[in-house]
Amino acid sequence: MREMKHTRRSIVRVGFDGKVHKHFLGKHARERFENERSILQYLQFRGCPFVPQVLEADSDHLYLITTNVGSIVEHISDEKLKALFHELEIYGVIHDDPFARNVTYHPRLGRFCVIDFEFATRKDSGQGLTQREVLS
C-alpha cells in the first residue's frame, strides 16, 4: 500500500487494487468515522456519482475502505471549486471543508470529485461534526 496522508486525525493509504484505506485517529475519531461513513452512504443512496463509495466499514477499528475517485488536484479555479461544492449541496450535503485539498480528478469519469467527509453535514438534518468542535 502507498501512504497518501498521515496526520494526527487520519492515515490514508491506497492499496495496489486501487481501494482507499482510511484509519481515523485522535480527538473525536469515532464521531468523525461515523460521520464520514454515514454521509458517504447517504450520498451513495442519493446516487451521487462524484464521491467515494463505502466498500467496508469497521467501527471497532475506525477503519473505512472506499472506492478511489482519482488523484488530488494540483490546481482548480475558484469558479470550478465553488460549482463542485454547490453540486454536492444539490445531493443534500454541505461539505464544511470546501477546499482544493478535498478535490480529486477522476480521468475515467472525466470530472472532479469530492473526498474527506469527516465534517460534512446533511442539509435535511443539520447533523454532523464541525471542524471547530474537533479543533477546540
C-alpha positions as CSV (number, residue, x, y, z in Angstrom):
1,M,0.0,0.0,0.0
2,R,1.1,3.5,-0.7
3,E,0.6,6.1,2.0
4,M,-1.1,9.2,0.8
5,K,-1.7,11.1,4.1
6,H,-0.6,10.7,7.7
7,T,-1.8,13.3,10.2
8,R,-3.0,13.5,13.8
9,R,-6.5,12.8,12.5
10,S,-6.1,10.0,10.0
11,I,-3.8,7.7,8.0
12,V,-4.9,7.2,4.3
13,R,-3.4,4.6,2.1
14,V,-4.2,3.4,-1.4
15,G,-3.9,-0.3,-1.9
16,F,-2.5,-2.0,-5.0
17,D,-6.1,-2.7,-6.0
18,G,-6.8,1.0,-6.0
19,K,-9.1,0.9,-2.9
20,V,-8.6,3.7,-0.4
21,H,-8.0,2.7,3.2
22,K,-8.6,5.3,5.9
23,H,-7.8,4.9,9.7
24,F,-9.4,7.5,11.9
25,L,-7.1,8.7,14.8
26,G,-7.1,11.4,17.5
27,K,-9.7,13.5,19.1
28,H,-13.3,12.6,18.1
29,A,-12.1,9.8,15.9
30,R,-15.2,7.7,16.4
31,E,-17.5,10.6,15.7
32,R,-15.6,11.5,12.5
33,F,-15.6,7.9,11.4
34,E,-19.3,7.5,11.9
35,N,-20.0,10.9,10.2
36,E,-17.9,10.1,7.1
37,R,-19.4,6.6,6.8
38,S,-23.0,7.9,7.2
39,I,-22.5,10.8,4.8
40,L,-21.0,8.7,2.1
41,Q,-23.7,6.0,2.4
42,Y,-26.3,8.8,2.2
43,L,-24.7,10.2,-0.9
44,Q,-24.5,6.7,-2.4
45,F,-28.2,6.2,-1.7
46,R,-28.9,9.6,-3.4
47,G,-26.9,8.5,-6.5
48,C,-24.1,11.0,-6.2
49,P,-21.5,9.9,-8.8
50,F,-18.6,12.0,-7.8
51,V,-17.8,10.8,-4.3
52,P,-16.2,7.6,-2.9
53,Q,-18.4,4.6,-2.2
54,V,-18.1,2.8,1.1
55,L,-16.9,-0.8,0.5
56,E,-16.2,-1.8,4.1
57,A,-16.5,-0.1,7.4
58,D,-15.0,-1.4,10.7
59,S,-16.4,0.5,13.6
60,D,-14.3,-1.4,16.1
61,H,-11.0,-0.3,14.5
62,L,-12.4,3.0,13.0
63,Y,-11.3,1.8,9.6
64,L,-13.0,2.7,6.3
65,I,-12.4,1.2,2.8
66,T,-13.8,3.2,-0.1
67,T,-13.5,3.3,-3.9
68,N,-10.9,5.6,-5.3
69,V,-12.1,8.7,-7.1
70,G,-8.8,9.8,-8.6
71,S,-5.8,11.9,-7.7
72,I,-5.7,15.1,-5.6
73,V,-5.7,18.1,-8.0
74,E,-2.8,20.5,-8.2
75,H,-4.9,23.4,-9.4
76,I,-8.6,24.1,-9.7
77,S,-10.2,27.5,-10.4
78,D,-12.2,29.2,-7.6
79,E,-15.2,29.1,-10.0
80,K,-14.9,25.3,-10.6
81,L,-14.3,24.7,-6.9
82,K,-17.4,26.7,-5.9
83,A,-19.5,24.9,-8.6
84,L,-18.4,21.5,-7.4
85,F,-19.3,22.1,-3.8
86,H,-22.6,23.6,-4.9
87,E,-23.3,20.5,-6.9
88,L,-22.7,18.4,-3.7
89,E,-25.3,20.5,-1.9
90,I,-27.8,19.5,-4.6
91,Y,-27.4,16.0,-3.3
92,G,-28.2,17.2,0.2
93,V,-24.7,17.6,1.8
94,I,-22.7,20.6,3.0
95,H,-19.0,19.6,3.0
96,D,-17.8,22.1,5.6
97,D,-14.2,21.9,4.3
98,P,-14.7,23.1,0.7
99,F,-11.0,23.4,-0.3
100,A,-8.9,22.1,-3.2
101,R,-7.2,19.6,-0.8
102,N,-10.5,17.7,-0.8
103,V,-10.9,17.6,-4.6
104,T,-9.7,14.8,-6.9
105,Y,-9.8,14.4,-10.6
106,H,-11.0,11.0,-11.9
107,P,-9.9,10.6,-15.6
108,R,-12.3,7.7,-16.3
109,L,-15.2,9.8,-15.1
110,G,-13.7,12.9,-16.8
111,R,-14.6,15.0,-13.8
112,F,-13.7,16.5,-10.5
113,C,-14.7,14.5,-7.4
114,V,-15.0,15.3,-3.6
115,I,-13.4,13.4,-0.8
116,D,-13.0,13.6,3.0
117,F,-16.4,13.9,4.6
118,E,-15.4,13.8,8.3
119,F,-17.0,17.2,8.9
120,A,-19.8,17.2,6.3
121,T,-23.5,17.8,7.3
122,R,-26.7,16.6,5.8
123,K,-28.9,19.6,4.8
124,D,-32.1,17.9,5.9
125,S,-30.8,17.1,9.5
126,G,-28.2,19.6,10.2
127,Q,-26.2,16.8,11.9
128,G,-22.5,16.5,11.5
129,L,-19.3,17.1,13.4
130,T,-17.8,20.5,12.7
131,Q,-14.1,21.2,12.5
132,R,-14.4,23.8,15.2
133,E,-15.6,21.0,17.6
134,V,-12.6,18.8,16.8
135,L,-10.0,21.5,16.9
136,S,-11.3,23.0,20.2
